[in-house]
Amino acid sequence: VQLQASGGGLVQPGGSLRLSCGVSGRNLRRYFMAWFRQAPGVEREFVAGISWNAGYTYYSDRAKERFTVSRDSAMKTLYLQMNRLEAVDTAVYYCASDLQSTHYTNFRSYDYWGQGTQVTVSS
């Protein structure tokens, strides 16, 4: 599985961004896809995830009211729509995938990672 994240940038508090992650590979319907983020000095943190075939979605407590994870109908792109962004959302955001979703909040469970995209929320 190959993942390519994009869409990060600088945004003011209260603003929105949409991250994209191009997904390619074989047997993708078997995979679980997720977004993680990592701020300096902090362990990588689960943000949101989606079962690629069924489309079931999962969120961290911090993300569930403001973020939406989705995929396109061709199942080639993973998205993370982020609204009402706050300074604490500043981090490098990564897309990731794995064959199983039992421990979907644990970054150590994931085998495949995109390169990361920087999101900075600042006035």
VMD Tcl script that draws the C-alpha trace (Angstrom):
set ca {
  {0.00 0.00 0.00}
  {1.27 3.44 -0.95}
  {0.00 6.60 0.71}
  {0.57 10.22 -0.27}
  {-0.70 12.95 2.07}
  {-1.32 16.56 1.08}
  {-3.38 19.61 1.96}
  {-1.66 20.96 5.05}
  {-0.89 24.62 5.57}
  {-1.26 27.66 7.77}
  {-4.76 28.53 8.93}
  {-6.18 30.96 11.46}
  {-7.97 29.71 14.58}
  {-11.56 28.89 13.73}
  {-10.69 28.13 10.12}
  {-10.93 24.92 8.10}
  {-8.64 22.65 6.11}
  {-9.15 19.47 4.17}
  {-6.35 16.94 4.06}
  {-6.13 14.37 1.30}
  {-4.27 11.08 1.10}
  {-3.89 9.28 -2.21}
  {-4.18 5.53 -1.73}
  {-2.85 2.86 -4.08}
  {-2.11 -0.84 -3.85}
  {-3.75 -4.23 -4.01}
  {-6.71 -5.57 -2.06}
  {-7.43 -2.18 -0.55}
  {-10.93 -3.23 0.55}
  {-9.30 -5.32 3.28}
  {-7.60 -2.32 4.87}
  {-8.38 0.13 7.61}
  {-7.25 3.72 6.93}
  {-6.55 6.35 9.53}
  {-5.23 9.81 10.25}
  {-2.71 10.41 13.01}
  {-0.97 13.56 14.09}
  {2.20 14.35 15.94}
  {3.21 17.58 17.61}
  {6.82 18.19 18.73}
  {7.70 16.19 21.83}
  {4.40 14.32 21.82}
  {3.65 10.74 20.87}
  {1.80 10.19 17.61}
  {-1.93 10.48 18.27}
  {-4.92 8.86 16.59}
  {-7.32 11.36 15.03}
  {-9.83 9.44 12.90}
  {-10.17 6.22 10.94}
  {-12.38 4.49 8.40}
  {-12.86 0.91 7.30}
  {-12.08 1.12 3.61}
  {-14.72 -1.31 2.39}
  {-17.69 -0.67 4.68}
  {-16.97 2.98 5.43}
  {-17.43 2.78 9.20}
  {-15.81 5.79 10.84}
  {-14.05 6.25 14.18}
  {-12.86 9.39 15.95}
  {-10.80 10.48 18.90}
  {-12.67 12.47 21.51}
  {-10.90 15.61 20.37}
  {-11.85 15.12 16.75}
  {-15.41 13.83 16.83}
  {-17.16 17.20 17.03}
  {-15.01 19.07 14.49}
  {-13.40 16.61 12.06}
  {-14.84 14.30 9.43}
  {-13.02 11.37 7.85}
  {-14.22 10.07 4.50}
  {-13.16 8.44 1.26}
  {-14.09 9.05 -2.36}
  {-16.38 6.69 -4.24}
  {-13.48 5.28 -6.25}
  {-11.76 4.41 -2.98}
  {-8.56 6.08 -4.14}
  {-8.46 9.03 -1.75}
  {-8.80 9.41 2.00}
  {-9.92 12.76 3.36}
  {-9.91 14.57 6.67}
  {-12.11 17.66 6.83}
  {-11.08 19.77 9.80}
  {-13.32 22.59 10.99}
  {-13.08 25.10 13.84}
  {-9.37 24.52 14.06}
  {-7.54 25.44 17.24}
  {-3.89 26.07 18.07}
  {-3.73 22.66 19.77}
  {-4.45 21.05 16.39}
  {-1.03 22.19 15.13}
  {0.93 19.07 14.20}
  {2.22 16.97 11.35}
  {-0.68 14.88 10.09}
  {-0.08 11.39 8.71}
  {-2.30 8.96 6.89}
  {-1.79 5.30 7.67}
  {-3.21 1.92 6.80}
  {-3.29 -1.55 8.21}
  {-4.98 -4.88 7.50}
  {-6.62 -5.08 10.89}
  {-8.53 -2.54 12.96}
  {-8.54 -4.17 16.38}
  {-6.09 -1.66 17.80}
  {-6.87 1.18 15.44}
  {-5.89 3.94 17.89}
  {-2.36 2.56 18.36}
  {0.08 3.93 15.81}
  {2.38 0.94 16.38}
  {-0.26 -1.29 14.78}
  {0.04 0.32 11.36}
  {2.31 -1.01 8.65}
  {1.96 1.70 6.01}
  {2.41 5.46 6.36}
  {2.24 8.52 4.20}
  {4.96 11.15 4.44}
  {3.06 13.63 6.64}
  {1.73 17.10 6.01}
  {2.18 20.08 8.34}
  {-0.88 21.83 9.75}
  {-0.25 25.06 11.61}
  {-3.08 26.92 13.34}
  {-2.01 30.42 14.24}
  {-3.12 34.01 13.96}
}
mol new
graphics top color blue
foreach p $ca { graphics top sphere $p radius 0.5 }
foreach p [lrange $ca 0 end-1] q [lrange $ca 1 end] { graphics top cylinder $p $q radius 0.2 }
display resetview
